[in-house]
Amino acid sequence: RTPFVKSFGSIMKNNAISLGAAAVKGLIAKTEIDPNAIDQLIMGNVVVNSNAPNLAREIIIDLMLPSNIPGTTVSIACLSGLEAIYQGICQVEHGDASVVVAGGSDSLSSGQMSLPGNLTLALGKYSMGGGNKKGLYAGLSELFTIAGPISGWLPTAPAIAERSTGRTMGYHADLMAEINAIKREDQDAFAIGSHSKASKARAALRSEVVAVTNAEGKIVNDDNLIRSKINPAKVAKLKPAFRKPQDHGTVNAASSSALTDGASAVLIMSETKAKELGYPTDVVCKAYVKTAVEPYPQLLLAPAVAIPKCLEKAGLSLDDIDVFEIHEAFAAQVLATLKVLESKEFARAFLGKDTPVGSIPLEKVNLNGGSIAIGHPFAATGGRLVTTAANLLRKTGKRYALLSICAAGGIGGVMILERRGD
């Protein structure tokens, strides 16, 4: 993956295509895979560039990879990268491909601002709907009539908000904290712990990163959001970011993942092809489940529904999982997920069962830190979780890793990786 860098920082002029190309190029160099062996490139992308919506194909063209590789772009909010990887796995399992590169890329810094609907319609009608053929006066008169007052022509700034609820994701995380009685102190402690673990795992994280050259010619080769030292007292004084304290606001800037730019990519192969080319075959996808819940009020709760379904699909229990990589959109969302898995009421209401799913020990969660510390470039997070989990399984000699991502729209996805012995 590329470094994960705070948006509007050192790589803000590298768009998602550029970052995705850097990750794919780095993967090809690191694995020494012959580009001619690649059958498919599948990439997730959330902040879509309307001038080049198929990011995957643009990456192929920019890197001058074999032109016969079709590029496919997946967009399903923060789950995009993991979904792209799963689609690559399906291509291999169905016999449609032997070698797939998959991952995701996003640049929040390069996000386009949308024009008001009336202005977009007016400009479209004038340029493509025949308005410019009515003569200058008549055409412009129609344009201004449809577009409305000039004061309403300003672009709309992008917001991390739900169309269906009108509320930000942070607002929903606050609701989850309130509904599930997640204390402010526990959220802050979890966030500080994420930074502490990531700081201690710097060497491991750096081994996953490929350098990026920014627009000024500077080499950027490190994540820049991880803090080695955090003062808990200062964190405790931060104001809630999404709701006032009297409205039960507890989520703050420190316990939320930051807007981030970055990209990731992983190499997927059939066992036969991997053995033929001399690649390891020890890490496989055991199961994957994607599900959803009603967006309001607990927008980010779907992984708690997907986790037991994925375990059942894999024939496993929570106790069998050695490593948990849970995307940290917010500390409140992670802690709420862990808490409801222990709840009989949740099991009855969401799973139709009388017994709770079980407990996930915090000491097994995000051993190298998570999105709060490392950053969250939307579609790139799936590839980071897969890479980190696979590396941890190999390093520790453990067998199973469970990956979990919540996403806008009330969607959640869970994947279980297995490390098999030789």
C-alpha positions in Angstrom: 0.0 0.0 0.0 0.9 3.6 -0.2 1.5 5.6 2.9 -1.8 6.7 4.5 -1.6 10.4 4.7 -3.9 13.0 6.2 -6.0 14.6 3.5 -4.9 18.0 2.2 -1.4 17.2 3.2 1.8 16.1 1.4 0.1 14.0 -1.3 -3.1 16.1 -1.8 -2.2 16.6 -5.5 -1.9 12.9 -6.1 -5.4 11.8 -7.2 -6.9 8.4 -6.7 -5.6 7.1 -10.0 -2.1 8.2 -9.2 -2.2 6.6 -5.7 -3.8 3.4 -7.0 -1.1 3.2 -9.7 1.6 3.6 -7.1 0.1 0.7 -5.0 -0.3 -1.6 -8.0 3.2 -0.8 -9.3 4.7 -1.4 -5.8 2.8 -4.7 -5.6 4.1 -5.9 -8.9 7.7 -4.9 -8.0 7.5 -6.5 -4.5 6.0 -9.8 -5.7 7.9 -9.8 -9.0 4.8 -11.0 -10.8 5.0 -10.8 -14.6 2.4 -8.2 -15.7 1.5 -10.5 -18.6 0.3 -13.1 -16.1 -2.3 -10.7 -14.6 -5.8 -11.6 -15.8 -7.9 -8.9 -13.9 -7.4 -5.7 -12.0 -10.3 -4.9 -9.7 -10.2 -1.7 -7.5 -12.5 -0.1 -5.0 -13.1 3.6 -5.2 -15.5 5.8 -3.2 -14.7 9.4 -4.0 -15.3 8.9 -7.8 -13.8 11.2 -10.4 -16.7 11.8 -12.9 -14.2 12.4 -15.7 -12.6 8.9 -15.2 -15.1 6.8 -13.2 -13.4 3.4 -14.0 -10.3 4.0 -11.9 -9.0 0.4 -12.4 -8.8 0.8 -16.2 -7.1 4.2 -15.9 -4.4 2.5 -13.6 -3.8 -0.1 -16.3 -3.4 2.6 -18.9 -1.1 4.8 -16.8 1.2 1.9 -15.8 1.2 0.7 -19.4 0.2 -2.8 -18.3 -0.9 -5.3 -20.9 -3.8 -3.6 -22.7 -5.9 -6.8 -22.6 -6.4 -6.6 -18.8 -9.9 -5.4 -18.2 -10.2 -2.9 -15.3 -13.2 -3.2 -13.0 -14.0 -0.6 -10.4 -16.2 -1.3 -7.3 -18.0 1.3 -5.2 -19.8 0.2 -2.0 -18.6 2.9 0.4 -15.9 1.9 2.9 -16.4 -1.8 2.0 -15.3 -1.1 -1.6 -11.7 -2.4 -1.2 -12.6 -5.7 0.6 -15.5 -6.2 -1.9 -13.0 -5.8 -4.8 -10.7 -8.4 -3.2 -13.6 -10.8 -2.8 -14.7 -10.3 -6.4 -11.1 -11.2 -7.4 -11.4 -14.3 -5.3 -14.7 -15.2 -7.0 -13.1 -14.7 -10.4 -10.4 -17.3 -9.4 -12.9 -19.7 -7.8 -15.1 -19.6 -10.9 -12.2 -20.3 -13.2 -12.5 -16.9 -14.9 -9.0 -15.8 -13.8 -5.8 -17.4 -12.4 -4.1 -14.1 -11.3 -5.9 -11.0 -10.0 -4.7 -7.8 -8.5 -7.3 -6.2 -6.3 -7.5 -3.4 -3.8 -8.7 0.2 -3.6 -7.7 3.8 -3.8 -9.2 7.1 -2.6 -8.1 10.7 -2.4 -10.4 12.8 -0.3 -8.2 15.8 -1.2 -9.1 15.4 -4.9 -12.9 15.0 -4.3 -15.0 16.9 -6.7 -17.6 19.4 -5.4 -21.0 19.1 -7.0 -22.9 22.0 -8.5 -26.5 22.6 -7.5 -29.0 20.5 -9.4 -30.7 23.4 -11.1 -27.3 24.8 -12.4 -26.2 21.4 -13.6 -29.5 20.9 -15.4 -29.3 24.4 -17.0 -25.7 23.9 -18.2 -26.5 20.4 -19.5 -29.5 21.6 -21.4 -27.6 24.5 -22.9 -24.6 22.5 -24.0 -26.1 19.1 -24.8 -29.8 19.6 -25.0 -30.0 22.1 -27.8 -30.2 25.3 -25.8 -27.1 26.8 -27.5 -28.8 26.4 -30.9 -31.6 28.7 -30.0 -29.4 31.8 -30.5 -27.3 33.6 -27.9 -30.1 35.6 -26.2 -32.7 32.9 -26.1 -30.3 30.2 -25.1 -28.8 32.2 -22.3 -32.2 33.4 -21.1 -33.4 29.8 -20.8 -30.1 28.8 -19.0 -30.6 31.6 -16.4 -34.3 30.8 -16.0 -33.5 27.1 -15.2 -30.4 27.8 -13.1 -32.1 30.3 -10.8 -30.5 33.1 -8.9 -26.7 33.4 -9.1 -26.5 33.4 -5.3 -27.5 29.7 -5.4 -24.7 28.6 -7.8 -22.0 27.8 -5.3 -20.7 24.2 -5.3 -21.8 22.0 -2.4 -18.9 20.8 -0.2 -18.8 17.0 0.2 -20.0 15.6 3.5 -19.6 12.2 5.2 -23.3 12.0 5.6 -26.2 9.6 4.8 -28.6 10.6 2.1 -31.4 8.6 3.7 -31.0 10.0 7.2 -29.5 13.4 6.6 -27.0 12.8 9.4 -23.3 12.4 9.5 -21.6 9.1 10.2 -20.2 10.6 13.3 -23.7 11.5 14.5 -24.7 7.9 14.0 -21.6 6.7 15.9 -22.7 9.0 18.8 -26.2 7.4 18.7 -24.6 3.9 18.8 -22.6 5.0 21.9 -25.7 6.3 23.6 -27.9 3.3 22.7 -25.3 0.8 23.8 -24.0 2.7 26.8 -20.4 3.2 25.5 -18.7 5.6 27.9 -16.6 8.5 26.6 -13.7 7.4 28.7 -13.7 3.9 27.1 -13.8 5.5 23.6 -10.9 7.7 24.4 -8.9 4.9 25.9 -9.5 2.7 22.8 -8.4 5.5 20.5 -5.2 6.1 22.5 -4.5 2.4 22.5 -4.9 2.3 18.7 -2.1 4.9 18.4 0.1 3.1 20.9 -0.2 -0.2 19.1 0.5 1.4 15.7 3.5 3.2 17.1 5.0 0.0 18.4 4.3 -1.7 15.1 5.9 1.0 12.9 8.5 -1.5 11.5 5.8 -3.9 10.5 3.6 -1.2 9.0 6.5 0.3 7.1 7.2 -3.1 5.5 3.8 -2.9 3.9 4.3 0.5 2.4 5.6 1.6 -1.0 6.8 5.2 -1.4 4.9 7.8 -3.4 6.4 10.8 -5.2 4.2 13.9 -4.7 3.6 16.7 -7.1 6.5 18.7 -5.7 8.9 15.8 -6.3 9.2 14.8 -2.7 9.3 11.1 -1.7 6.5 10.3 0.9 7.1 6.9 2.4 5.5 6.9 5.8 2.0 7.0 7.4 1.7 10.5 9.1 -1.3 10.1 11.4 0.2 7.8 14.0 1.1 9.5 17.2 3.8 8.0 19.4 2.7 10.1 22.4 -0.8 11.2 23.4 -1.8 13.1 26.5 -4.9 11.4 27.9 -5.8 14.6 29.8 -5.9 16.6 26.6 -8.0 14.0 24.8 -10.4 14.1 27.8 -10.8 17.9 27.3 -11.8 17.6 23.6 -15.3 18.7 22.8 -17.7 16.2 21.2 -17.5 16.6 17.5 -21.0 15.7 16.4 -23.5 16.3 19.2 -23.4 18.6 22.3 -22.6 17.0 25.7 -26.2 17.7 26.8 -27.4 15.7 23.8 -25.3 12.7 24.8 -22.4 13.7 22.5 -19.3 11.6 23.3 -17.5 11.0 20.0 -14.6 13.5 19.4 -11.8 14.1 16.9 -9.4 11.8 18.7 -11.8 8.8 18.8 -12.7 9.2 15.1 -10.7 8.1 12.0 -9.3 11.1 10.0 -9.9 12.0 6.4 -7.1 10.2 4.6 -5.5 9.7 1.2 -4.0 6.4 0.1 -4.3 3.2 -1.9 -3.7 -0.5 -1.4 -3.4 -3.7 -3.6 -3.1 -7.4 -3.0 -2.2 -10.3 -5.2 -4.7 -13.2 -5.6 -4.0 -16.5 -7.3 -5.4 -19.9 -7.8 -3.5 -22.6 -5.9 -2.4 -24.2 -9.1 -1.0 -21.0 -10.6 0.7 -20.0 -7.4 2.5 -23.4 -7.2 3.4 -23.2 -10.9 4.9 -19.7 -10.4 6.5 -20.5 -7.0 4.3 -18.3 -4.8 3.2 -19.3 -1.3 -0.2 -20.9 -0.9 -0.6 -20.7 2.8 -3.2 -17.8 3.2 -6.7 -18.4 1.8 -10.1 -16.8 2.1 -12.2 -19.1 4.2 -15.5 -17.2 4.1 -17.0 -13.8 3.3 -20.3 -12.3 4.2 -21.9 -9.0 3.3 -25.1 -7.8 5.0 -26.9 -4.7 6.0 -29.1 -3.1 8.7 -31.6 -0.2 8.8 -29.4 2.9 8.5 -31.2 4.7 11.4 -30.3 4.8 14.2 -27.3 2.3 14.3 -25.8 2.9 10.9 -22.5 1.1 11.6 -23.8 -2.0 13.3 -24.0 -4.4 10.3 -20.7 -6.1 11.0 -22.2 -7.4 14.2 -24.7 -9.2 12.1 -22.2 -10.3 9.5 -19.7 -11.7 12.0 -21.8 -14.7 13.2 -23.0 -15.4 9.7 -19.4 -15.5 8.5 -18.3 -17.7 11.4 -21.2 -20.1 10.6 -20.3 -20.2 6.9 -16.7 -21.0 7.8 -17.8 -23.6 10.4 -16.0 -21.7 13.2 -16.7 -20.0 16.5 -15.3 -16.7 17.9 -13.0 -18.8 20.1 -11.3 -20.2 16.9 -10.3 -16.7 15.7 -6.7 -15.7 16.6 -6.5 -12.3 15.0 -9.3 -9.6 14.6 -8.8 -6.7 12.2 -11.8 -4.5 12.9 -12.0 -1.2 10.9 -12.1 1.7 13.3 -14.4 4.3 11.8 -15.0 5.4 15.4 -14.0 3.9 18.7 -17.7 4.0 19.6 -18.6 1.9 16.6 -16.0 -0.8 17.5 -16.9 -1.0 21.2 -20.6 -1.1 20.3 -20.0 -4.0 18.0 -18.1 -5.9 20.6 -20.7 -5.2 23.2 -23.8 -6.3 21.2 -22.1 -9.6 20.3 -22.4 -10.4 24.0 -26.1 -9.4 24.2 -29.0 -11.8 24.3 -31.3 -8.9 23.2 -29.2 -8.2 20.1 -29.1 -12.0 19.3 -32.9 -12.2 19.4 -33.6 -8.9 17.6 -31.0 -9.2 14.8 -30.1 -12.8 14.5 -33.3 -14.6 15.6 -31.3 -16.6 18.2 -31.6 -17.0 22.0 -27.9 -17.0 22.8 -25.4 -14.3 22.3 -22.6 -14.6 19.7 -19.8 -14.4 22.3 -17.0 -12.2 23.5 -14.0 -10.8 21.5 -11.0 -10.2 23.7 -9.6 -6.7 23.2 -6.1 -8.2 23.2 -6.8 -9.9 19.9 -8.2 -6.8 18.2 -6.1 -4.7 15.8 -2.7 -5.8 17.1 -0.9 -3.2 14.9 -3.3 -0.4 15.6 -6.3 0.5 13.4 -7.9 3.1 11.3 -8.1 5.7 14.1 -4.3 5.7 14.2 -3.2 4.7 10.7 -5.9 6.4 8.7 -8.8 5.5 6.5 -8.7 6.2 2.8 -12.1 4.6 2.3 -11.6 2.0 -0.4 -7.9 1.4 0.6 -8.7 0.1 4.0 -9.8 -3.4 2.8 -6.4 -4.1 1.3 -4.7 -2.8 4.4 -6.7 -5.2 6.6 -6.0 -8.2 4.4 -2.3 -7.4 4.2 -1.9 -6.8 7.9 -3.9 -9.9 8.8 -2.0 -12.2 6.4 1.3 -10.9 7.7 0.2 -11.3 11.4 -0.9 -14.9 10.7 2.5 -15.7 9.1 4.4 -13.9 11.9 2.6 -15.5 14.8 2.0 -18.9 13.2 -1.7 -18.6 14.1 -4.5 -20.0 11.9 -7.5 -17.7 11.6 -8.0 -14.0 11.1 -11.4 -12.2 11.0 -11.7 -8.9 9.1 -14.6 -6.5 9.6 -15.6 -3.3 7.9 -18.7 -1.1 8.4 -19.9 1.1 5.6 -22.4 3.9 4.7 -25.9 2.8 4.0 -26.0 0.4 7.0 -23.7 -2.1 5.2 -21.1 -4.4 6.7 -18.7 -7.0 5.4 -16.7 -9.7 7.2 -14.0 -11.9 5.8 -12.2 -14.8 7.4 -8.6 -15.7 6.3 -7.0 -19.1 7.1 -3.3 -19.8 7.2 -2.8 -23.4 6.2 0.3 -25.4 7.1 2.6 -26.7 4.4 
